[in-house]
Amino acid sequence: MSGLKILTEEQRREMLHDARDAARRAAFAAAQRLSQEGSIDDYIDFLSENMDLVGPSQLRVHVTVNFRL
């Protein structure tokens, strides 16, 4: 299982519509550039502020017997 979600036809159409729209494409590019500007301290602050939103973690034990990729 890869963890990827399968998109619905509507989601695919929306993504293609956004990709073809120059203004939306520019907005996504600007948001990506802005998200890359932060420092490691900003990232740690963000994680610290939002830890309560994640909830408690639970350890899972998974025994591997097949070591092939």
C-alpha positions in Angstrom: 0.0 0.0 0.0 1.5 3.3 -1.1 -0.6 5.6 1.0 -1.7 7.6 -2.0 -5.3 8.6 -2.2 -7.2 7.9 -5.4 -8.6 11.2 -6.7 -12.2 11.4 -7.8 -13.0 12.6 -11.4 -14.2 15.9 -9.9 -10.9 16.4 -8.0 -8.9 15.6 -11.2 -10.9 18.2 -13.2 -10.4 20.8 -10.5 -6.6 20.1 -10.5 -6.4 20.4 -14.2 -8.5 23.6 -14.2 -6.1 25.1 -11.6 -3.1 24.0 -13.6 -4.4 25.7 -16.8 -5.3 29.0 -15.0 -2.3 31.3 -15.0 -3.5 33.3 -12.0 -4.0 30.1 -9.9 -0.7 28.7 -11.0 1.0 31.9 -10.0 -0.8 31.9 -6.6 0.3 28.3 -5.9 3.9 29.2 -6.9 3.9 32.2 -4.6 2.6 30.1 -1.7 5.3 27.5 -2.3 8.0 30.2 -2.4 6.6 31.7 0.8 6.5 28.4 2.6 10.2 27.8 1.7 11.4 31.1 3.2 11.1 30.1 6.9 14.1 29.1 9.0 14.4 25.9 11.0 13.5 28.0 14.1 10.2 29.0 12.5 9.5 25.3 11.7 10.2 24.2 15.3 8.0 27.0 16.6 5.2 25.9 14.2 5.5 22.3 15.4 5.5 23.3 19.0 2.4 25.5 18.7 0.5 22.8 17.0 1.4 19.7 19.0 -1.9 19.7 20.8 -3.8 19.3 17.5 -2.1 16.0 16.7 -3.3 14.0 19.7 -1.6 11.2 21.6 0.7 8.9 19.6 0.6 5.2 19.9 3.4 2.9 19.2 2.8 0.1 16.7 5.0 -3.0 16.6 5.5 -4.5 13.2 7.7 -7.6 12.9 9.4 -7.8 9.5 10.2 -11.3 8.2 10.6 -10.4 4.5 13.5 -8.1 4.0 13.0 -7.6 0.2 12.2 -4.1 -1.1 
